Amino acid sequence: MIVGIVGGGQLGRMLAHATIPLGLTCRVIDPSPTCPARVVAEQIVGEYDDYAALAEFVRGLDVVTYEFENVPVETAEWLNDRIPVFPPPRALAVAQDRLTEKQFLQGLGAKFPRFAAIETRDDLDRAVATVKLPAVLKTRRFGYDGKGQVVLRNPADVEPAWLRLGGRPLILEELVGFDREVSLLAVRDRGGATGFYPLIENVHREGILRTSRVLLSDDPAIGQAVAVATHALHALNYVGVLAIEYFQRGTELLVNEMAPRVHNSGHWTIEGASPSQFSNHMRAVAGLALGPPEVYSSAGMVNCIGAMPNPELISGVAGAAIHDYGKSPRANRKVGHITVTAPSREMREERMRAVEKLVVS
Ligand code: AMP
């Protein structure tokens, strides 16, 4: 069976890698001839709206998935007219726009920070009055890793923020004073069976994920997170891994956003769980049996932002595994990650501290 992946970034690379022990082969389409996935999969070099390249990509494939949520919906639908695309293109359409995503999940009972949709400068003034400052102004589409976002702390910040982001559909969100950020990775197969990884605690800096840690499987927040994810999976007739990020305030979980794909906060699953999020995503997409996620040990992850650390030094930290995406160094770019596993949470913290000292960011 040949699985196509739209996008050959690091997620495409880790997905392609996970298909090898499943007996599947992979083909990716990506405009960059030096994309990270090229070392593990056949690549069609082409833009995502180049239909000649897409026709070449789709030839002989059995099923298609994607590794980023900004795949044009028209492309996903064009592919889906020829062979099955999972997760379904509707999941992409919902997740590409922060407003439709909130409306969709609110309809399923999820809670959100206060927010208001904005088209005009007057809308922004009205939104500031209802949402209240401090707040975050975000573009509705194409934002990631804190891009397309401005924090408004006092009324003098409103006009400069409008000058920077105005002119496209926006959303103003309350700046949540959260206790922690958490995420849940859920998976659903073609027959509707579901699986869930434990809740993960995530630390961001400048809008970019820095570290992830597996929380205890009996954490009280897990029930709420699983309920929202279950409703979302079934409502979308979803197939594959779905990630939902939350702000936790006391016992309350407020949704930040969802991603219809494997997620950076689940990279620890390569060494810390079986099957990994990548394997389970590909199992679901290819119509194979899901593996109920088993977590082996206390696991965590440190992202490498900008540049990779010295692999020799990382190899000196027990339980650390280095994943270099093969990308050239650049400020604020995710170029790799280090998974840390340990027999106890205390040892994980010790090992993560040792890794963080070696990771320049
Ligand atoms: P996003 O791209 O929307 O996931 O934002 C990236 C990160 O910025 C989040 O993980 C948070 O750390 C922070 N952030 C975004 N929106 C808010 C908010 N409404 N309140 C507090 N922090 C936020």
Residues whose N, C-alpha, C, O or C-beta is under 5 A from the ligand:
A	BS01	AMP	P113 V136 Y144 D145 G146 E173 E174 L175 V176 H204 G207
